[in-house]
Amino acid sequence: MPELPDVVVYLEALDRFVVGRKLRKIRVIGVSLLQTFDPPISAAEGRAVVGTRRLGKRLVLELDGPDELYLVVHLMVAGRLRWRDQPGAKPPGKIGLAAFDFEQGTLLLTEASKRKRASLWLVNGGDALAEGHDRGGVEPLETDEAAFRDALNTRNRTLKRALCDPTVFSGIGNAYSDEILFHAGLSPVQRTGHLSDTEIARLYQATRSTLLDWTDRHRQAVGAGFPDKVTAFHDDMAVHGKYNQPCLVCAVPVQRIVYVENEVNYCPQCQTGGRVLADRSLSRLLKDDWPRSIEDLED
């Protein structure tokens, strides 16, 4: 699922490619994609894109006109945006969900998954945008340590769940929470209510540095182009997707917690004091405080 660093770089590319351009036509192909009917999606056609913003993991395109229309895209797990310089470009095969036609090219929305979860909304007005799509989590790169601590302590829950909860922190998901917890040297199952002030400070700094670092990495990789290799797995990540590979710091094999459809990666030496966390016992212990799937991290 594209998270804060990926969405930021997507939006920077959209600023370059479509802001100031007129949206000539929207072709919706995926039957489950469009989540609104009033106003009709055709109301967005013929309007210029005048700005972009991020709401959590959602991408927002602001359209011109007196009625304040916004296109909102949530890519979920497998949704991706692609740019084609060809106006009227055909969406690819079975994965094409929508095409946004501009005079100078086409923005394609695809989803390479049998389970279609990506969503598109056309929203009328700033109040409706906030009510329907702002989950209320604090922005991790805009908050200070005190506000970060307050958000973290709203409920006593596992660190993994707290970081991924969009009502607590905006834009963090499965991949970057693994990396944040590794760099903070904290267990994914440690409870927020049991953290010392030193540990909270460490988590705050790790959150900022991890998100900033990966945003810069993606930004440099894309350059002046459009992101075309957005993925949750990167060779340079420390633990996410690195099960049974040696930790970059201590060389102990990275371990994982598998619970239903979700997987969490961690280093037992660097994060859990040498303990390997057992999936079966954790399933009984964590119950509703552990996400059953990646989608649950967003829901």
C-alpha positions as CSV (number, residue, x, y, z in Angstrom):
1,M,0.0,0.0,0.0
2,P,1.5,3.4,-0.9
3,E,2.2,5.3,2.3
4,L,3.3,8.8,3.1
5,P,6.6,8.8,1.3
6,D,5.1,7.3,-1.8
7,V,2.0,9.5,-1.8
8,V,4.1,12.6,-1.4
9,V,6.2,11.8,-4.4
10,Y,3.1,10.9,-6.4
11,L,1.7,14.3,-5.6
12,E,4.9,16.1,-6.5
13,A,4.8,14.3,-9.9
14,L,1.1,15.3,-10.3
15,D,2.1,18.9,-9.6
16,R,4.5,18.7,-12.5
17,F,2.3,16.8,-15.0
18,V,-1.3,17.9,-14.4
19,V,-1.6,20.9,-12.2
20,G,-2.7,23.9,-14.4
21,R,-4.0,21.5,-17.0
22,K,-7.6,20.9,-18.0
23,L,-9.1,17.5,-17.3
24,R,-10.8,16.7,-20.6
25,K,-12.5,13.4,-19.9
26,I,-12.6,10.7,-17.2
27,R,-13.0,7.1,-18.3
28,V,-14.0,4.8,-15.4
29,I,-13.6,1.1,-16.3
30,G,-13.5,-0.7,-12.9
31,V,-17.0,-1.3,-11.8
32,S,-16.1,-1.1,-8.1
33,L,-13.9,2.0,-8.3
34,L,-16.3,4.9,-8.2
35,Q,-17.7,5.4,-4.8
36,T,-19.9,8.5,-5.4
37,F,-22.7,9.4,-7.7
38,D,-23.6,13.0,-6.7
39,P,-22.1,15.0,-8.2
40,P,-21.6,12.8,-11.2
41,I,-18.1,12.1,-12.2
42,S,-18.7,13.9,-15.5
43,A,-18.9,17.2,-13.5
44,A,-15.1,17.1,-13.2
45,E,-14.6,17.1,-16.9
46,G,-13.6,20.3,-18.5
47,R,-12.1,21.7,-15.3
48,A,-8.5,22.5,-14.6
49,V,-6.5,20.9,-11.8
50,V,-5.4,23.7,-9.6
51,G,-3.8,21.9,-6.7
52,T,-3.0,18.7,-4.9
53,R,-3.0,17.6,-1.3
54,R,-2.6,14.4,0.8
55,L,-5.1,13.2,3.3
56,G,-3.5,10.2,5.0
57,K,-2.9,7.8,2.2
58,R,-5.4,9.4,-0.1
59,L,-4.4,11.7,-3.0
60,V,-6.6,14.7,-3.6
61,L,-6.8,16.7,-6.9
62,E,-8.5,20.2,-6.5
63,L,-10.5,21.3,-9.5
64,D,-11.2,24.9,-10.5
65,G,-14.7,26.4,-10.5
66,P,-17.0,28.0,-7.9
67,D,-18.4,24.8,-6.5
68,E,-15.1,23.5,-5.0
69,L,-14.8,20.0,-6.5
70,Y,-12.2,17.5,-5.4
71,L,-11.2,14.1,-6.9
72,V,-10.0,11.8,-4.2
73,V,-8.1,8.6,-5.0
74,H,-7.2,5.8,-2.5
75,L,-4.9,3.3,-4.0
76,M,-5.2,0.8,-1.2
77,V,-2.8,-2.2,-1.6
78,A,-2.3,-2.7,-5.3
79,G,-3.6,0.5,-6.9
80,R,-1.0,2.6,-8.8
81,L,-0.9,5.7,-10.9
82,R,0.9,5.8,-14.3
83,W,1.5,8.6,-16.7
84,R,1.4,8.2,-20.5
85,D,2.4,11.1,-22.8
86,Q,-0.2,9.9,-25.3
87,P,-3.6,11.6,-25.0
88,G,-6.4,9.1,-24.9
89,A,-4.0,6.3,-23.9
90,K,-5.7,2.9,-23.4
91,P,-5.7,1.5,-19.9
92,P,-3.8,-1.8,-19.7
93,G,-5.7,-5.0,-19.9
94,K,-7.3,-6.5,-16.8
95,I,-5.6,-4.1,-14.4
96,G,-6.9,-0.8,-15.8
97,L,-9.5,0.9,-13.6
98,A,-9.7,4.5,-15.0
99,A,-8.1,7.0,-17.3
100,F,-7.9,10.7,-16.8
101,D,-7.4,12.4,-20.2
102,F,-5.5,15.7,-20.5
103,E,-4.4,17.4,-23.6
104,Q,-0.8,16.5,-23.2
105,G,-1.3,12.9,-21.9
106,T,-3.2,10.4,-19.8
107,L,-3.1,9.6,-16.1
108,L,-4.0,5.9,-15.7
109,L,-5.2,4.3,-12.5
110,T,-4.4,0.5,-12.3
111,E,-4.8,-2.2,-9.7
112,A,-2.8,-5.5,-10.1
113,S,-4.9,-7.6,-7.8
114,K,-8.0,-9.8,-8.1
115,R,-9.4,-8.1,-5.0
116,K,-10.3,-4.6,-6.2
117,R,-10.0,-2.2,-3.3
118,A,-8.9,1.1,-4.9
119,S,-11.5,3.8,-4.8
120,L,-12.3,7.1,-6.5
121,W,-14.6,9.8,-5.2
122,L,-15.8,13.2,-6.5
123,V,-16.4,15.4,-3.5
124,N,-18.2,18.7,-3.4
125,G,-16.9,21.2,-0.9
126,G,-14.1,21.3,1.7
127,D,-16.3,20.3,4.6
128,A,-17.4,17.1,2.8
129,L,-13.8,16.4,1.9
130,A,-12.7,16.7,5.5
131,E,-15.7,14.8,6.9
132,G,-15.4,11.9,4.5
133,H,-11.6,11.5,4.1
134,D,-9.7,13.1,6.9
135,R,-9.2,10.3,9.5
136,G,-7.9,12.8,12.0
137,G,-4.4,11.4,12.7
138,V,-1.6,13.8,13.4
139,E,0.9,14.5,10.6
140,P,4.1,12.7,11.8
141,L,6.4,15.2,10.0
142,E,4.5,18.3,11.2
143,T,4.0,17.5,14.9
144,D,6.3,18.1,17.8
145,E,7.3,15.5,20.3
146,A,4.7,16.4,22.8
147,A,1.8,16.1,20.4
148,F,3.3,12.9,19.1
149,R,3.4,11.5,22.7
150,D,-0.2,12.6,23.2
151,A,-1.4,10.9,20.0
152,L,0.6,7.7,20.9
153,N,-1.1,7.6,24.3
154,T,-4.7,8.0,23.3
155,R,-5.1,4.2,23.8
156,N,-2.9,1.5,25.4
157,R,-2.2,-0.7,22.4
158,T,0.7,-2.3,20.5
159,L,3.1,0.0,18.8
160,K,2.5,-1.6,15.4
161,R,-1.2,-1.0,15.7
162,A,-0.8,2.6,17.0
163,L,1.6,3.6,14.2
164,C,-0.7,2.2,11.5
165,D,-3.9,3.6,12.9
166,P,-5.0,6.5,10.6
167,T,-6.9,8.1,13.4
168,V,-3.6,8.3,15.4
169,F,-1.0,9.0,12.8
170,S,-1.5,10.1,9.2
171,G,0.0,8.2,6.3
172,I,1.9,5.4,8.0
173,G,1.2,1.8,7.1
174,N,2.7,-1.7,7.3
175,A,6.0,-1.2,5.5
176,Y,7.2,2.0,7.1
177,S,6.0,1.1,10.6
178,D,8.3,-2.0,10.4
179,E,11.2,0.3,9.4
180,I,10.4,2.9,12.1
181,L,10.2,0.3,14.9
182,F,13.5,-1.2,13.8
183,H,15.3,2.1,13.8
184,A,13.8,3.0,17.2
185,G,14.9,-0.4,18.6
186,L,11.4,-1.2,19.8
187,S,9.2,-4.3,19.7
188,P,6.1,-4.2,17.5
189,V,4.1,-5.8,20.3
190,Q,5.3,-3.4,23.0
191,R,2.4,-1.4,24.5
192,T,2.2,2.3,24.1
193,G,1.3,2.7,27.8
194,H,4.5,1.0,28.8
195,L,6.9,3.3,27.0
196,S,9.4,5.4,28.9
197,D,9.9,9.1,27.9
198,T,13.3,8.1,26.4
199,E,11.6,5.4,24.2
200,I,8.9,7.8,23.0
201,A,11.6,10.3,22.1
202,R,13.5,7.6,20.2
203,L,10.3,6.5,18.4
204,Y,9.5,10.1,17.5
205,Q,12.9,10.7,16.0
206,A,12.9,7.3,14.2
207,T,9.5,8.1,12.7
208,R,10.6,11.5,11.3
209,S,14.0,10.3,10.0
210,T,12.6,7.1,8.4
211,L,9.8,9.0,6.6
212,L,12.0,11.8,5.5
213,D,14.7,9.4,4.3
214,W,12.4,7.3,2.2
215,T,10.7,10.4,0.8
216,D,14.0,11.7,-0.4
217,R,15.1,8.3,-1.8
218,H,11.9,8.0,-3.8
219,R,12.2,11.7,-4.9
220,Q,15.7,11.2,-6.2
221,A,14.8,7.9,-8.0
222,V,11.9,9.6,-9.8
223,G,13.7,12.8,-10.7
224,A,11.6,14.9,-13.1
225,G,9.7,11.9,-14.3
226,F,6.6,10.0,-12.9
227,P,6.8,7.2,-10.3
228,D,6.5,3.9,-12.1
229,K,8.0,1.5,-9.6
230,V,6.0,2.1,-6.4
231,T,6.3,-0.9,-4.1
232,A,6.2,-1.7,-0.4
233,F,9.4,-3.7,-0.8
234,H,12.9,-2.2,-1.4
235,D,16.3,-3.8,-1.3
236,D,17.6,-1.1,1.1
237,M,14.9,-1.6,3.7
238,A,16.2,-3.0,7.0
239,V,13.5,-5.5,8.0
240,H,10.3,-5.1,5.9
241,G,10.1,-8.0,3.5
242,K,13.4,-9.4,4.8
243,Y,12.3,-12.5,6.6
244,N,15.2,-14.9,7.4
245,Q,17.7,-12.5,5.9
246,P,20.5,-11.2,8.1
247,C,19.8,-8.0,10.0
248,L,21.9,-5.1,8.6
249,V,23.1,-4.2,12.1
250,C,23.6,-7.5,14.0
251,A,23.4,-10.2,11.2
252,V,20.7,-12.1,13.2
253,P,18.0,-13.4,10.8
254,V,15.0,-11.1,10.6
255,Q,11.9,-12.7,12.0
256,R,8.2,-12.2,11.3
257,I,4.8,-12.4,13.0
258,V,2.1,-13.8,10.7
259,Y,-1.4,-13.2,11.8
260,V,-4.1,-14.2,9.3
261,E,-3.2,-12.1,6.1
262,N,-0.8,-9.7,7.7
263,E,2.9,-10.0,8.3
264,V,5.2,-8.0,10.5
265,N,9.0,-8.1,10.2
266,Y,11.4,-7.4,13.1
267,C,14.9,-8.1,14.3
268,P,14.9,-10.2,17.5
269,Q,18.3,-9.0,18.5
270,C,17.8,-5.3,17.9
271,Q,14.1,-5.0,18.9
272,T,13.0,-7.8,21.3
273,G,16.0,-8.6,23.5
274,G,16.7,-11.8,21.7
275,R,13.2,-13.2,21.9
276,V,11.4,-14.6,18.9
277,L,7.7,-13.7,19.0
278,A,5.5,-16.8,18.5
279,D,2.6,-16.3,16.1
280,R,0.2,-18.6,17.7
281,S,0.5,-17.2,21.2
282,L,0.4,-13.7,19.9
283,S,-2.8,-14.4,18.0
284,R,-4.5,-15.3,21.3
285,L,-2.9,-12.4,23.2
286,L,-3.5,-9.6,20.8
287,K,-6.9,-10.5,19.5
288,D,-8.6,-7.3,18.2
289,D,-5.5,-5.2,18.7
290,W,-3.6,-6.9,15.9
291,P,-4.7,-6.2,12.3
292,R,-5.9,-9.3,10.4
293,S,-4.9,-7.9,7.0
294,I,-3.1,-5.0,5.4
295,E,-6.5,-3.5,4.6
296,D,-7.4,-3.6,8.3
297,L,-4.5,-1.2,8.9
298,E,-6.4,1.4,6.9
299,D,-9.9,0.5,8.0
